[in-house]
Amino acid sequence: MARKFAIRTFGCQMNEHDSERLAGLLAADGLEPTDDLEQADVVVLNTCCIRENADNKLYGHLGHLKRLRDAKPDLQIAVGGCLAQKDKELVRQRAGHVDVVFGTHNLASAPALLRRAAAEGPLVEVPDTPDDAAVGGPQGQAVALSAVRELPYAAWVTIQTGCDNSCAFCIVPAVRGPEVSRSLDELVTEVRALAARGVTEVTLLGQNVNSYGRDLTRRRPLFDRLLRAVGEVEGIRRVRFTSPHPKDLRPETIAAMAEVPAVCEQLHLPLQAGSDRVLAAMRRGYTAERYLARLAAARDAVPDLAVTTDLIVGFPGETEAEFEDTLAVVADAAYDSAYTFIFSPRPGTRAAAMTDAFVEPGVVAARFDRLRAVVERSALARHRARVGQIEDVLVEGPSRRDAAMWTGRTRQGKLVHFPVAAPAPAPAPGAYADVAVTGAAPHHLVGELRQVTSAPRHRARLPLTVG
């Protein structure tokens, strides 16, 4: 009987895609996926270190796995990802039952490390520079295409690793390294292979996708060229990307968004704060006025553009007046939604050393609630404006709460719930359908299915292996 593996993922889309690649590597090594930790012979925790509670979350899971390990001595436990890249030996010092620690730079080595650990004992192997599979090339492309994907009709495509920015609050450059772009030809080849397997939607991933290719040309980025090339791949109906940096949102990228039909009317543009002093302290490289000008240029060029953002509340030294500046910019920007975070000091970052300027937690919590109210007000208004429209929806499947209610995503990335009642046939996941919007809430739309416009192109659904 084949050994079984389970993966638990913490963090961003980059981590989720890394977990899909890990699943493909482990499956290619002869293991079978399972979502049941009790049945697993190998458990991999793919970690994140962006938020302060990431450490607590990891060691809480490792405590649970210690009990499983006591009952099943042959269970292998591996820890990878950003927190492993940062902490290295500390992971095993705090959790001696971990068999393998690997980092962001040597993901493709995980199966071999597990085999070595079974023969030699626990291993910590966290290189400081990326291997071939992390930055592309033949091995990296093979790893990407062997990924066991959660959705067979949609795929993430990593276009670069690392980050060259120096945001005061962010630890990503320390754990992911400097920006390294994959070649445009490699990426287009990968997308063509995905389309041949029935994928119709791709999301291009990078820490700063707008700067893609700058390290290859030593001059200007190539992201606009990449959008145009991927958008021309036969079978690809939707192209998304995340995350861009406002300071690098160039006119040629906006033009590609407007001119390439496959590129979705969706832009995630992290603001972080609306105060120029706070933005300077964050080392973001733009002012609120410059940010709003870039946003206006994108909206002028791309009709019906949906815009989302990231916001940090309570950055060290933030005053009440500066927070009100943020509220004003957020109201002006009228976002479709936002990811709002309370400032979390990460050791090794500039902001973590600003201990004398930390904002009192009660003040931060109150500001967080006020900011969320402004975001939800604009989100609800923008969603209500869509009532009566017919949306092109990529069907995801039935709701987990109500089997008669199905869900899908519009081109703008908005979640739509719509009922499907017998005897009408339910559309298959991966199909495209016209849905009339009949209702709105801050975080989703409600609609009525009008017609299925195209059937899925993918083969049978692969097992879900990413937790």
C-alpha positions, 0 to 999 in steps of 0.5 A: 500500500502506498504511503500517504501525504497531507499538506497544510498551508499558511499564507498567501497565494504564493504559498498555496501554489508552492503547496500545489507544487509540493503535492505534485512532487510527492505524488511523483515520488509514489505517495498518495494524497489525503486530507486526513492527518490521521491517515497520513504517513507524511505531513508537510506544513508550508509556513508563512511569517508575515503576521505576528501570530504565524509562529504561534499557528505553526507551533500549535499545529506541531503540538497536535502533530506530536500527539499523532507522532507518539501514536504513529512513530513512523509518521514523518513531519516536514516544515517548509516555507517562509518561516522555515527559511527565516528560523532554520534550526530554531524549528527543530530546537522548538519542536524536536519531532520535526524530521525535515526543515526546508526553505523557500529556495529548495522546495523541489528537494523535499521528497529527497530530504524526506527519504534521507531523513528516513535513513539518516535522521532529522535534517535541516537544509535551508539554502540562502539562494534559490535552486533551479526549481525555484526560479524557473528553468527546465526543472522549475517548469517541470515542477510547476506543471506537475503540480496537483492543483486544487482547481483543474480549470484555474492555475497560478503561474509564478513569474518571479521569486523574491522582492527588491523593495525595502518596505519597513514592515515586510520580511519577504525580501529576507526570506524570499531573496532578491527578485529573479524573473523567469524568462518570458518564453518559459512562462508562455510555454507553461501557460500553453501546456496548462491550456492544453490540459483544459485550464482557462484562467491563469493568475500570474504571481509575484511579490511585485509583478509590475517589475517582472523582467527588470532583472532580465533586461537591466532596463525596463520591466517586461510585464506588459509584454507578458500580459499580451503574450499570455493573453494570446494563448489559445484556450486562456479566457481569463488572465489575472495577476497579483500583486503589483506595487503602486510605484511601478504601475506603468502606463504600458501595463495599464494599456495592456490591461485595457487592450488585451481581452483576456486580462480581467477588469481587476486590479489589486493595488496595495495602498497600506496607508493614506498619510504621506508621512506614514508612507515615507516611514513605511518606505513605500516610494509614493505619496497618496496623491501619486497613488490616486493618480495611478489609480485614476489612470487605470480606471480611465483606461479600463472600463468597469475596473474592480479595485482591491487593496491592502491596508495597515492600521497602527503602523508605529507613530501613526497619529489620529490625524494621519489615520484620518488621512487614510480614511479620506484616501480610502473613501476617495478610492472607493474600493470594491474590497480590502484586506485590512491588517493590524500592524504586526512587528516582524523581527529583522524589519525596520518597523520592528525596531520602532518600539517607542512609537508602537500605537496602543492596542486599544486605539488600533482596534478602534481604528481598525473597526472604523476603517473596515466600516468605510471599506464595507460602505464603498464595497456595498455601494459598488456591488449594488450598482451591479444589480441588473447586470448580466455577469460572465461567471466561471462556475466553481460548484455548489456552496458548502452550506447549501447544495442548492446554491452554486457559486462562481467568480465574475471577471472582476473576481467577485463571488456570486451565489445563484440557486440551481433547483431541479429539474434544471441541470446544474452547471459543471465546475469550470463551465462559464455561465451568464448570471443576472445579478439580483442582490448585493452584499459587501462581500458577494453578489446574488444572482439568477442563472440565465444560461451556460455559455460553455462547458468545462475543458479540463479532464476529471477533477484531481484530488484535493490535497492542499489543506 
